[in-house]
Amino acid sequence: MNWEKQTVLITGGTGSFGRKCTQILLQKYRPKRVIIFSRDELKQHEMQNEFSNSRISFFIGDVRDRERLYRAFKADIDLIIHAAALKQVPACEYNPFEAIKTNVLGAANIIDAAIDCQIPKVIALSTDKAVSPVNLYGATKLCAEKLFVNGNSYAGGKETRFSCVRYGNVLASRGSVIPIFLSQRPSGKIDITDPRMTRFWMTLEQAVEFVLKCVDLMKGGEVFIPRIPSMGIVDLAKALAPECRVEAKGIRPGEKLHESLLSVDEARTSIRHNDMYVILPEHPSWGKSDWIEGQALVEGFSYNSNTNDQWLSTEELYKLLQLNPTVTLPE
């Protein structure tokens, strides 16, 4: 893709991913234009002051608002990166109607508007919690994945194509466990839910670069999954606060001991391609494209945080977190 000729719109563009994606796009890929679509005027104002770049513009709007999406998408958009979502598990559980309006109905609105406005590519962000979901957030993201994958069939003869990227926890992102652990350090005690818990981890920079890589690879209908390391929650706590005692409080509602990025059933229609897994569309009514070469997965394969073949060491964690100036590491 010739990025210098592209106009990119990022929904939820003032969030952690959107800000980092904008930074990397402007510094490394230099697209013709970046449009930030979000509903928070204060964050847009702060972001505008931070970047101060003539190639970035801002559009106040909500993915729930179909008319506003149509207006935004008529700006000769080449690529939409859909990052807008309600993603805090407890908040989604307490406000289920709101989670569905944003994460599911908002996805449907984007699909309709993108097709009608003839946007060539749309790539949506998903989560490991969409695999065998046990909470509403995961269930809404699973629904959104299904909408985007099969949204390709709604395009008919038009060129619009939709794909998804599914990845795990982002180190030190807003609302993640790492800032919580660091805030608890002065007390001498770190609270965890269950000592057996494991999670997938990647940095915000890695997440952005993976999404942009998948934009080049996508043909429509794929779910892209990066191969990333796991780390146990106890190991994470001890790495961030080695002098503190760790106290288990019990698993919370809607929480899993281990996360999965690829289920046994999904693996049957998936391939491994270099440093990623790709779930290929099972019923592509819009016409199956020949995909790039990949290795078929063995029968019964699944990709889980507790059986991962890659594990994050304390030293590797420190190295990754040092890329993020907001994190204060133990001396």
N, C-alpha and C positions, 0 to 999 in steps of 0.2 A: 504493500500500500504506500502510495506517495502521500505522506502525512501533510506535507506543506500545502497541499491542495484541498485538505479536508476541513470541514466545519463540524465540530464535535459538540454535542449537547449532553450534559451530565445532569440527570435528575438526582435530587438530593445532593447537589454539588457542594453545599456548604458543610457537609459531614466530614468525618475523618478521611474516608476514602476519596471523596470528591476533591477535597483540598489537596491531598497528596497527588492525586491523579492530575489535577490542574497544574501543579508545580512541575511534575515530570514531563507532562505534555509540552509546556511552554519552554522548559529548559533544554529538553532532549529531542523531542519530535517536531516541535515548531509548526503546529497546524495553522491553517489560515485564520481560524477563529475558534474560540472555546466559549460556549454559552452555559452559564450556570443557572439551572432551573431549580428553585427551592422556595419554600414558603416563609423563610425567616429573614426579614429585612435587616435585622441587626447583624446577623452573621454575614449577610451579603455585603453590608457596609464595611465590616471588619476585613472581609476578604478582599474587597475592592482596594482598601488602603494598603493591605499587605502586598498585593501583586502589582498594582499600578501599571497595567500593561494594556496597550491599545487593542490587543487581539482578544481580550476577554470582555465579555458583556454579561449582564445579569438580567434574569427574568423571574419576577416573583410569581409563583403559581404553585398549585397543589395537584398531584397526580390524580386526585379524586375528581378534579374539575376538567371534564372532557373538552369544553369549549376553549379553556385556557391552553390545554395541550395542543389543540389544533392550531391556535394562533402562534404558539411557540415553534411548532414543527414546520410552519410555512416559511421559515427563514433559511431555506436552501440547506438543510441539514444533510450531512453525509453519513453520520454515525451517531447513534444514541447509546450512551452507557447508562443503564438504569440502576442507580444505587439508592434511590429513595425507598425507605421502608421504616415501619415501626419494628424495632428489633430487640427491645428489652423484654425478656421472657416474663417477668412478673407483671409488667405493665400491660402486655398483650393478654395475659390471663385475666387481669382485672377489668380490661377494656376490650372485650372480644369483638364487639361490633366495629370499633374503631380500627382494630388490627385488620379485620377483613376488608373494610372499606379502602384502606391504604394498600395493603399487601396483595390482595386478590383483585378487587374491583379496579384499583389503580393500575394493575398490570394489564387488565382487559382494556382499559382506556388507552394505554400506551400502544397496545397492539392495533386497535382500531385506527387511532390517529396516525400511526406510523405508516400503515398500509395506504390510507386515504391520501396522505401527504407524500407518498412514494419515497420514504426514507430507505436507502439501500440496505443498511445494516443496523440491527439493534442487538445489543448484548446485555443480558441481565445478570445481576449478582445474586447468588444463592448461598446456602450455608449447609454445613454438615448436619444441622438439626432437621433438614428436610428429609433425611433418610430415616425411614421407620419412625416418624415423629411421635413424641410423647407429650408435646406441649403445643399450644395454639400457634405460637410463632413458627415452629417447624412445619406445622400443618399448612399454614398460609403460604410459606415459601415452597412447599411441595406443590400446592395448587398453582402458584405462579410459574414454577418450572413447567408444569404440564401445559399451561396456557401458552407460554412462549415457544415451547417445542412444537406444539400443534398449531400455533398461530401461523406457522408457515403455510398451512393448507388454506387459511383464510385469504392469503395474498393472491391466490389464483394465478393469473398471468402476470401480475405485477412483480417487480424485482425485489421487494422487501423480504429480507431474511432475518430470522430470529435464532439466537443461541443463548446458552446460559453458562456461567462459570460458578462452580460450587467449591468452596474452600472452607478451612477450619478457622480457629480463633486467631485473631490478629494481635500480636504482641504489643502491649501498652496502648492499644486503641482506647477511645473514650468509652467508659463503662466496663472495661475488661478487668480481670482479677488482679493484674499486676499493679496498677495504681492503688488498688484497695490494700494489697499486701504491704506496699511501701508506706501507705498512710498508717498502717497498724504497727509498723516497726518500733516507733518510739514507746509503745506500751509494753513491749517485751513479749507479746503474744500474737500469733497469727492464727486466725480462724479459717478452717477449711470445712467442707461439708463431709467428705468421706476420703480416708487415706488411700483407698484403692483407685481413685479416679485418675483417668488419663485423658489428655486432649491433644489434638493436632495444633501445631503452632507455625505461624509465618509472620514476617514483618509486613508493615503497610507497603513499603517499597516493593517487596516481592509480590504482594497481591496486585498492585497496580501493573507492574511489568508483566505478570502472568495474563491479566485481562487484556492488555494491549497486544500481547503475543497471540492470544486466541482470536482477536479481531481479524488478524491476517489469515488465520487458519480456517475460520468458520465458513461453512457452506450452507448452513441452515439446519436447525434441529438437533445439534449436538449439545451435550452437557460436558464441559471440560473440567477436569479434576486434577490439581497439581499433586505430585508426590512430595510430601512434606513430612518433617519429623514429628514425633510425639514426645511428650514429657509428662511424667506423673505429677500430680498436684502437690504431693509432699516434697518431691525433689525441687519443684519450682519455688515453693515456700522457703525451703532451706537455702536455696541459692540466693534468694533475694534478702533473706533475713536470717543468716546462719546463727546469730546469737539468740534468736527467739525460740520459745517453745511453741509447738504446733498443737492446736486443740481442734478436734473434730466435733462439729455441731450437728451432723446428720444431714443426709441428702435432702434437697429442697423439692417441693412439688414441681413436676415438669422437667426434672433434671435426670440425666443418664450418668451411669458410672463411666461408660466409655462411649465415644462418638464413632460414627461410621461415615465415610465419604462415598462408599460404593457398596451396595448390597449384593448378596449372592444372585438374586434375580436380575439385577441390572447388569451384572458382570457378563451374563450370557450374550448381551448385545454390545459389549464394550471391547475396546482394544487398548493396549498400552502403546503409546507413541512417545518415545524418548523419555522426558521427565514428567509425563502426565498420563492419565487415563482419559479415554473419551467414550462416553455413552453415545452410541449412534442411534438415530431414530429408528424405532422398531416398525412403525407403520407410516412411512412417509408418503402420504397421499398426494403431496406436491411433486413427487418424482425423486427417487433416491439418486444422489450424486455419488460418483466414484470418489471415495475418500483417499487420503494419503495413506501410505503403507503403515501398518501397525501390527502388533503381535496379539493374536487372540489370547484371552485369559483362560486359565485352566478351569475345569469344571469344579464348582464349589468355592471359587475364589471370592473373597470379600476384602475390603480395605478398611480396617478398624484401628482406632488409636491404641488399643492394648496389644494387638498382634502385629503392629507395624514393624518393618525391618529397618527403619531409621529412627534413632532416638537422639534427642537433644541433650548434650552434656552441659554442665554448669559453665564451662569455658565458652562453649559455642553460644549459650544464652547470653553471657556477658558481651560477647562480640557483637551479637545482633542488637542488643539493647543500646550499645554505645552509638549505634547509628541514629538513635532517637534522643535528642537533647532534653526531652521532658522527663527522662527517667534518671533518678539518682541511684547509682549502684552502691552496694555496701563496700566499705574500704577493706 
